[in-house]
Amino acid sequence: MNKIRISSIQDMSYIILFFIIVVFMLMSIKVSAQPKYESLVEVEVSSGDTLWSIATKYSEGMTIPSYIALIKVENNLKDHHIYPGQVLYVPQLNSIKVGTANESDYLLSSKY
């Protein structure tokens, strides 16, 4: 009888350990899925502006709906309603700089 009890306690500890590991994995996925941005830019809403039009200007490298969701989170907006004169904090996304290659960038040149 004691063997059964010890075995079940060990099984329970394995199950608890498994759930703790799963919870930590899920937490790390949520954190890593968040987009990275350098800073927040203040944008004053003009007449005729929508979240879509603002997101189109600043969402470099990100889908418009995802960027709108990010704007809404940063500004505590419950819906898509914005008004002229309102100041929104718009994330400035990290962008990858793409340059042009020069002949001197290569170790081996086609000249040789």
VMD Tcl script that builds the backbone (N, CA, C; Angstrom):
set m [mol new atoms 336]
animate dup $m
set s [atomselect $m all]
$s set {name element resname resid chain x y z} {
  {N N MET 1 A 0.814 -1.194 0.000}
  {CA C MET 1 A 0.000 0.000 0.000}
  {C C MET 1 A 0.863 1.265 0.000}
  {N N ASN 2 A 1.940 1.263 0.755}
  {CA C ASN 2 A 2.832 2.421 0.764}
  {C C ASN 2 A 3.472 2.638 -0.594}
  {N N LYS 3 A 3.749 1.540 -1.317}
  {CA C LYS 3 A 4.330 1.665 -2.647}
  {C C LYS 3 A 3.389 2.397 -3.598}
  {N N ILE 4 A 2.136 2.096 -3.512}
  {CA C ILE 4 A 1.141 2.742 -4.374}
  {C C ILE 4 A 1.070 4.233 -4.051}
  {N N ARG 5 A 1.095 4.560 -2.791}
  {CA C ARG 5 A 1.019 5.960 -2.384}
  {C C ARG 5 A 2.258 6.738 -2.839}
  {N N ILE 6 A 3.435 6.177 -2.671}
  {CA C ILE 6 A 4.669 6.839 -3.098}
  {C C ILE 6 A 4.668 7.012 -4.607}
  {N N SER 7 A 4.233 5.999 -5.300}
  {CA C SER 7 A 4.176 6.077 -6.758}
  {C C SER 7 A 3.225 7.181 -7.214}
  {N N SER 8 A 2.091 7.295 -6.582}
  {CA C SER 8 A 1.127 8.318 -6.987}
  {C C SER 8 A 1.629 9.727 -6.651}
  {N N ILE 9 A 2.384 9.872 -5.569}
  {CA C ILE 9 A 2.956 11.177 -5.232}
  {C C ILE 9 A 4.005 11.563 -6.266}
  {N N GLN 10 A 4.822 10.600 -6.692}
  {CA C GLN 10 A 5.805 10.882 -7.728}
  {C C GLN 10 A 5.112 11.248 -9.036}
  {N N ASP 11 A 4.078 10.520 -9.390}
  {CA C ASP 11 A 3.336 10.826 -10.605}
  {C C ASP 11 A 2.742 12.232 -10.543}
  {N N MET 12 A 2.202 12.572 -9.385}
  {CA C MET 12 A 1.617 13.900 -9.219}
  {C C MET 12 A 2.672 14.984 -9.372}
  {N N SER 13 A 3.860 14.761 -8.821}
  {CA C SER 13 A 4.916 15.768 -8.932}
  {C C SER 13 A 5.360 15.916 -10.383}
  {N N TYR 14 A 5.389 14.831 -11.152}
  {CA C TYR 14 A 5.727 14.914 -12.569}
  {C C TYR 14 A 4.668 15.705 -13.337}
  {N N ILE 15 A 3.428 15.492 -13.006}
  {CA C ILE 15 A 2.336 16.205 -13.680}
  {C C ILE 15 A 2.418 17.700 -13.365}
  {N N ILE 16 A 2.663 18.029 -12.110}
  {CA C ILE 16 A 2.774 19.435 -11.712}
  {C C ILE 16 A 3.967 20.085 -12.408}
  {N N LEU 17 A 5.092 19.389 -12.445}
  {CA C LEU 17 A 6.275 19.904 -13.124}
  {C C LEU 17 A 5.995 20.129 -14.605}
  {N N PHE 18 A 5.291 19.214 -15.231}
  {CA C PHE 18 A 4.928 19.345 -16.640}
  {C C PHE 18 A 4.095 20.601 -16.871}
  {N N PHE 19 A 3.096 20.841 -16.040}
  {CA C PHE 19 A 2.253 22.023 -16.201}
  {C C PHE 19 A 3.030 23.314 -15.965}
  {N N ILE 20 A 3.958 23.321 -15.034}
  {CA C ILE 20 A 4.776 24.509 -14.801}
  {C C ILE 20 A 5.618 24.819 -16.036}
  {N N ILE 21 A 6.201 23.785 -16.623}
  {CA C ILE 21 A 7.006 23.979 -17.829}
  {C C ILE 21 A 6.150 24.505 -18.972}
  {N N VAL 22 A 4.957 23.964 -19.148}
  {CA C VAL 22 A 4.058 24.414 -20.213}
  {C C VAL 22 A 3.670 25.878 -20.003}
  {N N VAL 23 A 3.387 26.275 -18.785}
  {CA C VAL 23 A 3.017 27.660 -18.493}
  {C C VAL 23 A 4.170 28.598 -18.835}
  {N N PHE 24 A 5.395 28.247 -18.449}
  {CA C PHE 24 A 6.544 29.086 -18.779}
  {C C PHE 24 A 6.763 29.175 -20.281}
  {N N MET 25 A 6.555 28.090 -20.989}
  {CA C MET 25 A 6.698 28.118 -22.444}
  {C C MET 25 A 5.676 29.041 -23.075}
  {N N LEU 26 A 4.440 28.975 -22.622}
  {CA C LEU 26 A 3.394 29.839 -23.169}
  {C C LEU 26 A 3.666 31.301 -22.855}
  {N N MET 27 A 4.188 31.590 -21.680}
  {CA C MET 27 A 4.512 32.970 -21.331}
  {C C MET 27 A 5.633 33.503 -22.213}
  {N N SER 28 A 6.610 32.687 -22.521}
  {CA C SER 28 A 7.717 33.153 -23.357}
  {C C SER 28 A 7.263 33.374 -24.791}
  {N N ILE 29 A 6.320 32.584 -25.272}
  {CA C ILE 29 A 5.793 32.785 -26.619}
  {C C ILE 29 A 5.063 34.113 -26.706}
  {N N LYS 30 A 4.266 34.434 -25.718}
  {CA C LYS 30 A 3.537 35.696 -25.725}
  {C C LYS 30 A 4.488 36.879 -25.715}
  {N N VAL 31 A 5.532 36.828 -24.926}
  {CA C VAL 31 A 6.486 37.928 -24.847}
  {C C VAL 31 A 7.255 38.071 -26.150}
  {N N SER 32 A 7.684 36.955 -26.746}
  {CA C SER 32 A 8.483 37.045 -27.962}
  {C C SER 32 A 7.643 37.425 -29.176}
  {N N ALA 33 A 6.331 37.252 -29.101}
  {CA C ALA 33 A 5.476 37.579 -30.234}
  {C C ALA 33 A 5.167 39.072 -30.326}
  {N N GLN 34 A 5.465 39.803 -29.285}
  {CA C GLN 34 A 5.197 41.231 -29.313}
  {C C GLN 34 A 6.211 41.946 -30.201}
  {N N PRO 35 A 5.739 42.846 -31.048}
  {CA C PRO 35 A 6.662 43.558 -31.926}
  {C C PRO 35 A 7.562 44.503 -31.136}
  {N N LYS 36 A 8.752 44.699 -31.646}
  {CA C LYS 36 A 9.712 45.599 -31.009}
  {C C LYS 36 A 9.644 46.959 -31.697}
  {N N TYR 37 A 9.652 48.003 -30.902}
  {CA C TYR 37 A 9.700 49.333 -31.484}
  {C C TYR 37 A 10.662 50.199 -30.700}
  {N N GLU 38 A 11.243 51.158 -31.409}
  {CA C GLU 38 A 12.280 52.015 -30.833}
  {C C GLU 38 A 11.709 53.043 -29.877}
  {N N SER 39 A 10.629 53.697 -30.284}
  {CA C SER 39 A 10.062 54.764 -29.474}
  {C C SER 39 A 8.618 55.011 -29.895}
  {N N LEU 40 A 7.980 55.926 -29.184}
  {CA C LEU 40 A 6.624 56.339 -29.535}
  {C C LEU 40 A 6.688 57.748 -30.116}
  {N N VAL 41 A 5.973 57.943 -31.208}
  {CA C VAL 41 A 5.915 59.241 -31.872}
  {C C VAL 41 A 4.534 59.825 -31.607}
  {N N GLU 42 A 4.486 61.099 -31.231}
  {CA C GLU 42 A 3.195 61.768 -31.036}
  {C C GLU 42 A 2.654 62.198 -32.388}
  {N N VAL 43 A 1.422 61.787 -32.675}
  {CA C VAL 43 A 0.771 62.161 -33.929}
  {C C VAL 43 A -0.558 62.820 -33.577}
  {N N GLU 44 A -0.752 64.045 -34.091}
  {CA C GLU 44 A -2.028 64.719 -33.877}
  {C C GLU 44 A -2.959 64.343 -35.014}
  {N N VAL 45 A -4.143 63.881 -34.653}
  {CA C VAL 45 A -5.122 63.438 -35.644}
  {C C VAL 45 A -5.689 64.650 -36.367}
  {N N SER 46 A -5.643 64.606 -37.686}
  {CA C SER 46 A -6.218 65.663 -38.519}
  {C C SER 46 A -7.607 65.251 -38.972}
  {N N SER 47 A -8.350 66.202 -39.485}
  {CA C SER 47 A -9.678 65.908 -40.013}
  {C C SER 47 A -9.557 64.913 -41.172}
  {N N GLY 48 A -10.331 63.860 -41.143}
  {CA C GLY 48 A -10.308 62.849 -42.189}
  {C C GLY 48 A -9.361 61.685 -41.904}
  {N N ASP 49 A -8.525 61.803 -40.866}
  {CA C ASP 49 A -7.624 60.703 -40.514}
  {C C ASP 49 A -8.394 59.535 -39.908}
  {N N THR 50 A -7.920 58.360 -40.190}
  {CA C THR 50 A -8.446 57.138 -39.578}
  {C C THR 50 A -7.255 56.364 -39.025}
  {N N LEU 51 A -7.524 55.380 -38.194}
  {CA C LEU 51 A -6.428 54.541 -37.714}
  {C C LEU 51 A -5.739 53.846 -38.886}
  {N N TRP 52 A -6.528 53.498 -39.901}
  {CA C TRP 52 A -5.965 52.822 -41.077}
  {C C TRP 52 A -4.990 53.757 -41.806}
  {N N SER 53 A -5.385 55.028 -42.002}
  {CA C SER 53 A -4.500 55.954 -42.724}
  {C C SER 53 A -3.234 56.256 -41.927}
  {N N ILE 54 A -3.355 56.352 -40.618}
  {CA C ILE 54 A -2.179 56.591 -39.782}
  {C C ILE 54 A -1.271 55.365 -39.802}
  {N N ALA 55 A -1.866 54.188 -39.685}
  {CA C ALA 55 A -1.081 52.948 -39.706}
  {C C ALA 55 A -0.374 52.763 -41.036}
  {N N THR 56 A -0.991 53.193 -42.118}
  {CA C THR 56 A -0.371 53.078 -43.442}
  {C C THR 56 A 0.935 53.871 -43.504}
  {N N LYS 57 A 0.979 55.010 -42.822}
  {CA C LYS 57 A 2.172 55.850 -42.842}
  {C C LYS 57 A 3.317 55.293 -41.992}
  {N N TYR 58 A 2.996 54.588 -40.904}
  {CA C TYR 58 A 4.015 54.217 -39.922}
  {C C TYR 58 A 4.266 52.716 -39.771}
  {N N SER 59 A 3.508 51.872 -40.449}
  {CA C SER 59 A 3.558 50.432 -40.181}
  {C C SER 59 A 4.610 49.672 -40.965}
  {N N GLU 60 A 5.682 50.304 -41.302}
  {CA C GLU 60 A 6.763 49.737 -42.095}
  {C C GLU 60 A 7.150 48.322 -41.617}
  {N N GLY 61 A 6.910 47.318 -42.478}
  {CA C GLY 61 A 7.283 45.944 -42.157}
  {C C GLY 61 A 6.279 45.192 -41.307}
  {N N MET 62 A 5.091 45.722 -41.124}
  {CA C MET 62 A 4.077 45.083 -40.292}
  {C C MET 62 A 2.731 45.216 -40.988}
  {N N THR 63 A 1.851 44.260 -40.805}
  {CA C THR 63 A 0.543 44.361 -41.443}
  {C C THR 63 A -0.256 45.496 -40.803}
  {N N ILE 64 A -1.111 46.104 -41.606}
  {CA C ILE 64 A -1.904 47.251 -41.137}
  {C C ILE 64 A -2.803 46.858 -39.947}
  {N N PRO 65 A -3.569 45.753 -40.028}
  {CA C PRO 65 A -4.410 45.398 -38.880}
  {C C PRO 65 A -3.610 45.151 -37.591}
  {N N SER 66 A -2.432 44.542 -37.700}
  {CA C SER 66 A -1.598 44.307 -36.514}
  {C C SER 66 A -1.112 45.632 -35.936}
  {N N TYR 67 A -0.741 46.541 -36.815}
  {CA C TYR 67 A -0.242 47.830 -36.366}
  {C C TYR 67 A -1.365 48.645 -35.719}
  {N N ILE 68 A -2.561 48.568 -36.277}
  {CA C ILE 68 A -3.710 49.259 -35.674}
  {C C ILE 68 A -3.958 48.719 -34.265}
  {N N ALA 69 A -3.859 47.407 -34.107}
  {CA C ALA 69 A -4.032 46.809 -32.778}
  {C C ALA 69 A -2.973 47.331 -31.810}
  {N N LEU 70 A -1.750 47.501 -32.291}
  {CA C LEU 70 A -0.674 48.030 -31.464}
  {C C LEU 70 A -0.945 49.484 -31.065}
  {N N ILE 71 A -1.421 50.288 -32.010}
  {CA C ILE 71 A -1.780 51.686 -31.708}
  {C C ILE 71 A -2.883 51.722 -30.650}
  {N N LYS 72 A -3.879 50.859 -30.814}
  {CA C LYS 72 A -4.991 50.834 -29.857}
  {C C LYS 72 A -4.513 50.455 -28.458}
  {N N VAL 73 A -3.585 49.516 -28.358}
  {CA C VAL 73 A -3.052 49.121 -27.054}
  {C C VAL 73 A -2.266 50.270 -26.427}
  {N N GLU 74 A -1.405 50.910 -27.206}
  {CA C GLU 74 A -0.562 51.986 -26.681}
  {C C GLU 74 A -1.382 53.201 -26.233}
  {N N ASN 75 A -2.558 53.397 -26.831}
  {CA C ASN 75 A -3.381 54.570 -26.516}
  {C C ASN 75 A -4.643 54.229 -25.733}
  {N N ASN 76 A -4.743 52.975 -25.284}
  {CA C ASN 76 A -5.911 52.516 -24.515}
  {C C ASN 76 A -7.232 52.797 -25.236}
  {N N LEU 77 A -7.252 52.557 -26.544}
  {CA C LEU 77 A -8.470 52.771 -27.327}
  {C C LEU 77 A -9.310 51.495 -27.296}
  {N N LYS 78 A -10.590 51.652 -27.071}
  {CA C LYS 78 A -11.496 50.497 -27.031}
  {C C LYS 78 A -12.027 50.149 -28.420}
  {N N ASP 79 A -12.096 51.156 -29.307}
  {CA C ASP 79 A -12.605 50.929 -30.662}
  {C C ASP 79 A -11.786 51.756 -31.653}
  {N N HIS 80 A -12.282 51.885 -32.879}
  {CA C HIS 80 A -11.542 52.587 -33.929}
  {C C HIS 80 A -11.842 54.084 -34.003}
  {N N HIS 81 A -12.623 54.606 -33.071}
  {CA C HIS 81 A -13.029 56.009 -33.141}
  {C C HIS 81 A -11.910 56.932 -32.654}
  {N N ILE 82 A -11.497 57.843 -33.532}
  {CA C ILE 82 A -10.550 58.897 -33.179}
  {C C ILE 82 A -11.141 60.214 -33.673}
  {N N TYR 83 A -10.657 61.323 -33.153}
  {CA C TYR 83 A -11.222 62.617 -33.523}
  {C C TYR 83 A -10.102 63.618 -33.794}
  {N N PRO 84 A -10.396 64.644 -34.633}
  {CA C PRO 84 A -9.381 65.660 -34.944}
  {C C PRO 84 A -8.897 66.366 -33.682}
  {N N GLY 85 A -7.594 66.573 -33.614}
  {CA C GLY 85 A -6.992 67.218 -32.453}
  {C C GLY 85 A -6.504 66.232 -31.401}
  {N N GLN 86 A -6.948 64.998 -31.486}
  {CA C GLN 86 A -6.523 63.968 -30.540}
  {C C GLN 86 A -5.044 63.633 -30.796}
  {N N VAL 87 A -4.294 63.448 -29.735}
  {CA C VAL 87 A -2.883 63.079 -29.863}
  {C C VAL 87 A -2.768 61.575 -29.608}
  {N N LEU 88 A -2.201 60.879 -30.587}
  {CA C LEU 88 A -1.979 59.440 -30.467}
  {C C LEU 88 A -0.492 59.178 -30.342}
  {N N TYR 89 A -0.147 58.176 -29.556}
  {CA C TYR 89 A 1.237 57.724 -29.451}
  {C C TYR 89 A 1.390 56.537 -30.385}
  {N N VAL 90 A 2.175 56.745 -31.435}
  {CA C VAL 90 A 2.332 55.761 -32.496}
  {C C VAL 90 A 3.720 55.142 -32.387}
  {N N PRO 91 A 3.812 53.820 -32.317}
  {CA C PRO 91 A 5.122 53.172 -32.206}
  {C C PRO 91 A 5.972 53.362 -33.456}
  {N N GLN 92 A 7.222 53.700 -33.245}
  {CA C GLN 92 A 8.204 53.781 -34.329}
  {C C GLN 92 A 8.896 52.424 -34.368}
  {N N LEU 93 A 8.604 51.631 -35.385}
  {CA C LEU 93 A 9.110 50.266 -35.459}
  {C C LEU 93 A 10.592 50.228 -35.774}
  {N N ASN 94 A 11.263 49.177 -35.270}
  {CA C ASN 94 A 12.662 48.932 -35.633}
  {C C ASN 94 A 12.686 48.550 -37.095}
  {N N SER 95 A 13.474 49.237 -37.870}
  {CA C SER 95 A 13.548 48.914 -39.294}
  {C C SER 95 A 14.941 48.418 -39.624}
  {N N ILE 96 A 15.003 47.508 -40.560}
  {CA C ILE 96 A 16.275 46.964 -41.008}
  {C C ILE 96 A 16.781 47.857 -42.126}
  {N N LYS 97 A 17.962 48.361 -41.960}
  {CA C LYS 97 A 18.544 49.230 -42.974}
  {C C LYS 97 A 19.069 48.376 -44.122}
  {N N VAL 98 A 18.645 48.693 -45.310}
  {CA C VAL 98 A 19.092 47.965 -46.489}
  {C C VAL 98 A 19.960 48.901 -47.299}
  {N N GLY 99 A 21.182 48.472 -47.545}
  {CA C GLY 99 A 22.109 49.304 -48.299}
  {C C GLY 99 A 22.405 48.676 -49.645}
  {N N THR 100 A 23.186 49.383 -50.426}
  {CA C THR 100 A 23.595 48.843 -51.714}
  {C C THR 100 A 25.009 48.319 -51.591}
  {N N ALA 101 A 25.316 47.302 -52.359}
  {CA C ALA 101 A 26.641 46.699 -52.329}
  {C C ALA 101 A 27.560 47.414 -53.301}
  {N N ASN 102 A 28.758 47.682 -52.868}
  {CA C ASN 102 A 29.789 48.266 -53.722}
  {C C ASN 102 A 30.782 47.178 -54.101}
  {N N GLU 103 A 31.553 47.432 -55.118}
  {CA C GLU 103 A 32.560 46.457 -55.538}
  {C C GLU 103 A 33.562 46.206 -54.421}
  {N N SER 104 A 33.864 47.222 -53.633}
  {CA C SER 104 A 34.844 47.077 -52.558}
  {C C SER 104 A 34.308 46.263 -51.381}
  {N N ASP 105 A 33.006 45.950 -51.361}
  {CA C ASP 105 A 32.421 45.162 -50.280}
  {C C ASP 105 A 32.785 43.685 -50.379}
  {N N TYR 106 A 33.302 43.266 -51.493}
  {CA C TYR 106 A 33.599 41.850 -51.705}
  {C C TYR 106 A 35.097 41.602 -51.565}
  {N N LEU 107 A 35.437 40.471 -50.985}
  {CA C LEU 107 A 36.853 40.131 -50.840}
  {C C LEU 107 A 37.469 39.749 -52.186}
  {N N LEU 108 A 36.718 39.002 -52.954}
  {CA C LEU 108 A 37.202 38.584 -54.266}
  {C C LEU 108 A 36.458 39.360 -55.331}
  {N N SER 109 A 37.145 40.029 -56.146}
  {CA C SER 109 A 36.536 40.814 -57.194}
  {C C SER 109 A 36.538 40.043 -58.499}
  {N N SER 110 A 35.620 40.367 -59.367}
  {CA C SER 110 A 35.572 39.700 -60.667}
  {C C SER 110 A 36.720 40.122 -61.559}
  {N N LYS 111 A 37.465 41.152 -61.159}
  {CA C LYS 111 A 38.600 41.610 -61.949}
  {C C LYS 111 A 39.723 40.581 -61.941}
  {N N TYR 112 A 39.834 39.795 -60.886}
  {CA C TYR 112 A 40.983 38.896 -60.728}
  {C C TYR 112 A 40.680 37.495 -61.137}
}
mol reanalyze $m
mol bondsrecalc $m
mol representation Tube
mol addrep $m
